[in-house]
Every structure is written in C-alpha cells, then in structure tokens.
Amino acid sequence: MDYPKVCLRRGEEAGVLKGQKLIYDNELDWADDICTDGCVVDVLDSRQRFVARGFFNARSKLTVRVLTRRAEARRGRRGRRWAFPTRAGWSSASRTGCRG
C-alpha cells in the first residue's frame, strides 16, 4: 500500500533515525497534495529514501507523529496471536471463546 509522502529538509533525518518521535513543520521540505489531517504518511529524507511512517497533521506545529521506522506494514498483536493455535494444530472450534 502506498501512503502519501512528506520529505524532510537536508540534515533533519538524523533526529528521526536516532529515535525522535515528533517532526515539526519547520523540518519538512514538502508534502504531497493528497496529505490530509489524520492520514498515515511515509517520511522521506532529502534523498527520497524511506525514514519513517507516521500520522500527519498540517494544522499543528508537530506535523508528523512517528509510528514506526520500519518500511513494512505491521499487523497488530491480534493477527499474530491467532496464528499460533493454527500452527500448533488446534482446531478452530477450540478457539471460539477467550476462556472457553
């Protein structure tokens, strides 16, 4: 899935790569026209390489709140949790309830 993109100014990617979770509006060079408030965006460095993924808000000084620095989309815990009983050979009937 392709997300809208925002690009950091030259030299601003160092903070994100070190673990910075907030990207301010003065650190961004440009943003795609399709970026809307609340959408998930890919953050690129000045060389157009992926740096992070986060929530976008054009109305705030904190323009991007970083969710992850991994390029691949992650599933939630529930997706991984339900994979184990199937791999272990348990039938789907035994996992219909939480404490069944």
TIRO-2110 file (N, C-alpha, C; in Angstrom, 1 decimal):
// TIRO-2110
0.8, -1.2, 0.0, N, 1, A
0.0, 0.0, 0.0, CA, 1, A
0.9, 1.2, 0.0, C, 1, A
0.6, 2.1, -0.9, N, 2, A
1.4, 3.4, -1.0, CA, 2, A
0.7, 4.5, -0.2, C, 2, A
1.5, 5.1, 0.7, N, 3, A
1.0, 6.2, 1.5, CA, 3, A
1.4, 7.5, 0.9, C, 3, A
0.7, 8.6, 1.2, N, 4, A
1.2, 9.9, 0.8, CA, 4, A
2.6, 10.1, 1.4, C, 4, A
3.4, 11.0, 0.8, N, 5, A
4.7, 11.2, 1.2, CA, 5, A
5.0, 12.6, 1.7, C, 5, A
5.8, 12.8, 2.7, N, 6, A
6.4, 14.1, 3.1, CA, 6, A
7.9, 13.9, 3.1, C, 6, A
8.6, 15.0, 2.8, N, 7, A
10.0, 15.0, 2.7, CA, 7, A
10.6, 15.9, 3.7, C, 7, A
11.7, 15.4, 4.4, N, 8, A
12.4, 16.2, 5.3, CA, 8, A
13.4, 17.1, 4.6, C, 8, A
13.8, 18.2, 5.3, N, 9, A
14.8, 19.0, 4.7, CA, 9, A
16.2, 18.3, 5.0, C, 9, A
17.2, 18.8, 4.2, N, 10, A
18.5, 18.2, 4.3, CA, 10, A
19.0, 18.3, 5.8, C, 10, A
19.5, 17.2, 6.3, N, 11, A
20.1, 17.2, 7.6, CA, 11, A
19.1, 16.9, 8.8, C, 11, A
17.8, 16.9, 8.5, N, 12, A
16.8, 16.7, 9.5, CA, 12, A
16.5, 15.3, 9.8, C, 12, A
17.0, 14.4, 8.9, N, 13, A
16.7, 12.9, 9.1, CA, 13, A
17.5, 12.3, 10.3, C, 13, A
18.5, 12.9, 10.7, N, 14, A
19.4, 12.4, 11.8, CA, 14, A
18.6, 12.2, 13.1, C, 14, A
17.8, 13.2, 13.4, N, 15, A
17.0, 13.0, 14.6, CA, 15, A
16.0, 11.9, 14.6, C, 15, A
15.3, 11.7, 13.4, N, 16, A
14.3, 10.6, 13.3, CA, 16, A
15.0, 9.3, 13.3, C, 16, A
16.2, 9.2, 12.7, N, 17, A
16.9, 7.9, 12.7, CA, 17, A
17.4, 7.6, 14.1, C, 17, A
17.6, 8.6, 15.0, N, 18, A
18.1, 8.3, 16.3, CA, 18, A
16.9, 8.0, 17.3, C, 18, A
15.7, 8.1, 16.8, N, 19, A
14.5, 7.8, 17.6, CA, 19, A
13.6, 8.9, 17.9, C, 19, A
13.8, 10.1, 17.3, N, 20, A
12.9, 11.2, 17.5, CA, 20, A
11.4, 10.8, 17.1, C, 20, A
10.4, 11.1, 17.9, N, 21, A
9.1, 10.6, 17.6, CA, 21, A
8.2, 11.8, 17.0, C, 21, A
8.7, 13.0, 17.0, N, 22, A
7.9, 14.1, 16.6, CA, 22, A
8.7, 14.9, 15.5, C, 22, A
8.0, 15.2, 14.4, N, 23, A
8.6, 16.0, 13.3, CA, 23, A
7.8, 17.3, 13.2, C, 23, A
8.6, 18.4, 13.4, N, 24, A
7.9, 19.7, 13.4, CA, 24, A
7.8, 20.2, 12.0, C, 24, A
6.9, 21.2, 11.8, N, 25, A
6.6, 21.8, 10.4, CA, 25, A
7.9, 22.4, 9.8, C, 25, A
8.8, 23.0, 10.6, N, 26, A
10.0, 23.6, 10.0, CA, 26, A
11.0, 22.6, 9.6, C, 26, A
10.8, 21.3, 9.9, N, 27, A
11.8, 20.3, 9.5, CA, 27, A
11.4, 19.7, 8.1, C, 27, A
10.1, 20.0, 7.6, N, 28, A
9.6, 19.4, 6.4, CA, 28, A
9.9, 20.3, 5.2, C, 28, A
10.3, 19.7, 4.1, N, 29, A
10.5, 20.5, 2.9, CA, 29, A
9.3, 20.6, 2.1, C, 29, A
8.6, 19.4, 1.9, N, 30, A
7.3, 19.4, 1.1, CA, 30, A
6.5, 18.2, 1.5, C, 30, A
5.2, 18.3, 1.2, N, 31, A
4.2, 17.2, 1.5, CA, 31, A
3.4, 17.1, 0.2, C, 31, A
3.0, 15.8, -0.1, N, 32, A
2.1, 15.6, -1.2, CA, 32, A
0.8, 16.3, -1.0, C, 32, A
0.1, 16.7, -2.1, N, 33, A
-1.1, 17.4, -2.1, CA, 33, A
-2.3, 16.5, -1.5, C, 33, A
-2.1, 15.2, -1.5, N, 34, A
-3.2, 14.3, -1.0, CA, 34, A
-3.1, 14.1, 0.5, C, 34, A
-2.1, 14.7, 1.1, N, 35, A
-2.0, 14.5, 2.6, CA, 35, A
-3.1, 15.3, 3.3, C, 35, A
-3.9, 14.6, 4.0, N, 36, A
-5.0, 15.2, 4.8, CA, 36, A
-4.7, 15.0, 6.3, C, 36, A
-5.3, 15.8, 7.1, N, 37, A
-5.1, 15.7, 8.6, CA, 37, A
-5.6, 14.3, 9.0, C, 37, A
-4.7, 13.6, 9.8, N, 38, A
-5.0, 12.3, 10.3, CA, 38, A
-4.6, 11.1, 9.5, C, 38, A
-4.1, 11.4, 8.3, N, 39, A
-3.7, 10.3, 7.4, CA, 39, A
-2.3, 9.8, 7.8, C, 39, A
-2.0, 8.6, 7.4, N, 40, A
-0.7, 8.0, 7.6, CA, 40, A
0.2, 8.4, 6.4, C, 40, A
1.4, 8.8, 6.7, N, 41, A
2.3, 9.3, 5.6, CA, 41, A
3.6, 8.6, 5.8, C, 41, A
4.3, 8.4, 4.6, N, 42, A
5.7, 8.0, 4.6, CA, 42, A
6.6, 9.2, 4.7, C, 42, A
7.6, 9.2, 5.6, N, 43, A
8.5, 10.3, 5.7, CA, 43, A
9.8, 9.9, 4.9, C, 43, A
10.2, 10.8, 4.0, N, 44, A
11.4, 10.5, 3.2, CA, 44, A
12.5, 11.5, 3.6, C, 44, A
13.7, 11.1, 3.5, N, 45, A
14.8, 12.0, 3.7, CA, 45, A
15.0, 12.9, 2.4, C, 45, A
16.1, 13.7, 2.5, N, 46, A
16.3, 14.7, 1.3, CA, 46, A
16.7, 13.9, 0.1, C, 46, A
17.1, 12.7, 0.2, N, 47, A
17.5, 11.9, -1.0, CA, 47, A
16.3, 10.9, -1.4, C, 47, A
15.1, 11.2, -0.9, N, 48, A
13.9, 10.4, -1.3, CA, 48, A
14.0, 9.0, -0.8, C, 48, A
14.7, 8.7, 0.3, N, 49, A
14.7, 7.4, 0.9, CA, 49, A
13.8, 7.3, 2.1, C, 49, A
13.2, 6.2, 2.3, N, 50, A
12.2, 6.0, 3.4, CA, 50, A
13.0, 6.2, 4.8, C, 50, A
12.4, 6.9, 5.7, N, 51, A
12.9, 7.1, 7.0, CA, 51, A
11.9, 6.7, 8.1, C, 51, A
10.7, 7.0, 7.9, N, 52, A
9.7, 6.6, 8.9, CA, 52, A
8.3, 6.6, 8.4, C, 52, A
7.3, 6.2, 9.2, N, 53, A
5.9, 6.3, 8.8, CA, 53, A
5.2, 6.9, 10.1, C, 53, A
4.2, 7.8, 9.8, N, 54, A
3.5, 8.4, 10.9, CA, 54, A
2.3, 9.1, 10.6, C, 54, A
1.6, 9.7, 11.6, N, 55, A
0.4, 10.4, 11.4, CA, 55, A
0.7, 11.9, 11.0, C, 55, A
-0.1, 12.4, 10.0, N, 56, A
0.1, 13.8, 9.5, CA, 56, A
-0.9, 14.7, 10.0, C, 56, A
-0.5, 15.9, 10.4, N, 57, A
-1.5, 17.0, 10.8, CA, 57, A
-0.9, 18.3, 10.4, C, 57, A
-1.5, 18.9, 9.3, N, 58, A
-1.0, 20.2, 8.8, CA, 58, A
-1.3, 21.3, 9.7, C, 58, A
-2.3, 21.2, 10.6, N, 59, A
-2.7, 22.3, 11.4, CA, 59, A
-1.8, 22.5, 12.7, C, 59, A
-1.0, 21.6, 12.9, N, 60, A
-0.2, 21.6, 14.1, CA, 60, A
1.3, 21.9, 13.8, C, 60, A
2.0, 22.4, 14.8, N, 61, A
3.4, 22.6, 14.7, CA, 61, A
4.1, 21.2, 14.7, C, 61, A
3.5, 20.3, 15.4, N, 62, A
4.0, 18.9, 15.3, CA, 62, A
3.3, 18.2, 14.2, C, 62, A
3.9, 18.3, 13.0, N, 63, A
3.2, 17.9, 11.8, CA, 63, A
3.1, 16.4, 11.6, C, 63, A
4.2, 15.7, 12.0, N, 64, A
4.1, 14.2, 11.9, CA, 64, A
4.5, 13.6, 13.2, C, 64, A
3.7, 12.7, 13.6, N, 65, A
4.0, 11.9, 14.8, CA, 65, A
4.4, 10.5, 14.3, C, 65, A
5.6, 10.1, 14.6, N, 66, A
6.2, 8.9, 14.0, CA, 66, A
5.6, 7.7, 14.7, C, 66, A
5.2, 6.7, 13.9, N, 67, A
4.6, 5.5, 14.4, CA, 67, A
5.7, 4.4, 14.3, C, 67, A
6.5, 4.3, 13.2, N, 68, A
7.5, 3.3, 13.1, CA, 68, A
8.6, 3.8, 12.1, C, 68, A
9.7, 3.2, 12.3, N, 69, A
10.8, 3.4, 11.3, CA, 69, A
11.0, 2.3, 10.4, C, 69, A
10.1, 1.3, 10.5, N, 70, A
10.2, 0.1, 9.6, CA, 70, A
9.4, 0.4, 8.3, C, 70, A
9.9, -0.1, 7.2, N, 71, A
9.3, 0.2, 5.9, CA, 71, A
8.0, -0.7, 5.7, C, 71, A
8.1, -1.9, 6.3, N, 72, A
7.0, -2.9, 6.0, CA, 72, A
5.8, -2.6, 7.0, C, 72, A
4.6, -2.8, 6.5, N, 73, A
3.5, -2.6, 7.4, CA, 73, A
3.4, -3.7, 8.4, C, 73, A
3.0, -3.3, 9.6, N, 74, A
3.0, -4.3, 10.7, CA, 74, A
1.5, -4.6, 11.0, C, 74, A
1.3, -5.9, 11.3, N, 75, A
0.0, -6.3, 11.8, CA, 75, A
0.0, -6.1, 13.3, C, 75, A
-1.2, -6.0, 13.8, N, 76, A
-1.4, -5.8, 15.3, CA, 76, A
-1.1, -7.1, 16.0, C, 76, A
-1.1, -7.1, 17.3, N, 77, A
-0.9, -8.3, 18.1, CA, 77, A
-1.9, -9.4, 17.8, C, 77, A
-3.1, -9.0, 17.6, N, 78, A
-4.2, -9.9, 17.4, CA, 78, A
-3.9, -10.8, 16.2, C, 78, A
-3.4, -10.2, 15.1, N, 79, A
-3.1, -11.0, 13.9, CA, 79, A
-2.1, -12.1, 14.2, C, 79, A
-1.0, -11.8, 15.0, N, 80, A
0.0, -12.8, 15.3, CA, 80, A
-0.5, -13.7, 16.4, C, 80, A
-1.4, -13.3, 17.3, N, 81, A
-1.8, -14.1, 18.4, CA, 81, A
-2.7, -15.3, 17.8, C, 81, A
-3.5, -15.0, 16.8, N, 82, A
-4.4, -16.1, 16.3, CA, 82, A
-3.7, -17.0, 15.4, C, 82, A
-2.5, -16.7, 15.0, N, 83, A
-1.7, -17.6, 14.1, CA, 83, A
-1.2, -18.8, 14.8, C, 83, A
-0.8, -18.6, 16.1, N, 84, A
-0.2, -19.7, 16.9, CA, 84, A
-1.1, -21.0, 17.0, C, 84, A
-2.4, -20.8, 17.4, N, 85, A
-3.2, -22.1, 17.6, CA, 85, A
-3.3, -22.9, 16.3, C, 85, A
-3.4, -22.2, 15.2, N, 86, A
-3.5, -22.9, 13.9, CA, 86, A
-2.2, -23.6, 13.6, C, 86, A
-1.0, -23.0, 13.9, N, 87, A
0.2, -23.7, 13.6, CA, 87, A
0.4, -24.8, 14.6, C, 87, A
-0.1, -24.7, 15.8, N, 88, A
0.0, -25.8, 16.8, CA, 88, A
-0.9, -27.0, 16.5, C, 88, A
-1.8, -26.8, 15.5, N, 89, A
-2.7, -28.0, 15.2, CA, 89, A
-4.0, -28.0, 15.9, C, 89, A
-4.3, -26.9, 16.7, N, 90, A
-5.6, -26.8, 17.3, CA, 90, A
-6.7, -26.5, 16.3, C, 90, A
-7.8, -27.1, 16.6, N, 91, A
-9.0, -26.8, 15.6, CA, 91, A
-9.5, -25.4, 15.9, C, 91, A
-10.2, -24.9, 14.9, N, 92, A
-10.8, -23.5, 15.1, CA, 92, A
-12.0, -23.6, 16.1, C, 92, A
-12.6, -24.7, 16.4, N, 93, A
-13.6, -24.8, 17.4, CA, 93, A
-13.1, -24.6, 18.8, C, 93, A
-11.9, -24.9, 19.0, N, 94, A
-11.3, -24.8, 20.4, CA, 94, A
-11.0, -23.3, 20.7, C, 94, A
-11.0, -22.4, 19.7, N, 95, A
-10.6, -21.1, 19.9, CA, 95, A
-11.7, -20.1, 19.7, C, 95, A
-13.0, -20.5, 19.9, N, 96, A
-14.1, -19.7, 19.7, CA, 96, A
-14.3, -18.7, 20.8, C, 96, A
-13.9, -19.1, 22.0, N, 97, A
-14.1, -18.2, 23.2, CA, 97, A
-12.8, -17.9, 23.8, C, 97, A
-12.7, -16.8, 24.5, N, 98, A
-11.5, -16.4, 25.2, CA, 98, A
-11.0, -17.4, 26.2, C, 98, A
-12.0, -17.8, 27.1, N, 99, A
-11.6, -18.7, 28.2, CA, 99, A
-12.4, -20.0, 28.1, C, 99, A
-13.1, -20.1, 27.0, N, 100, A
-13.9, -21.3, 26.7, CA, 100, A
-14.0, -22.4, 27.5, C, 100, A
END
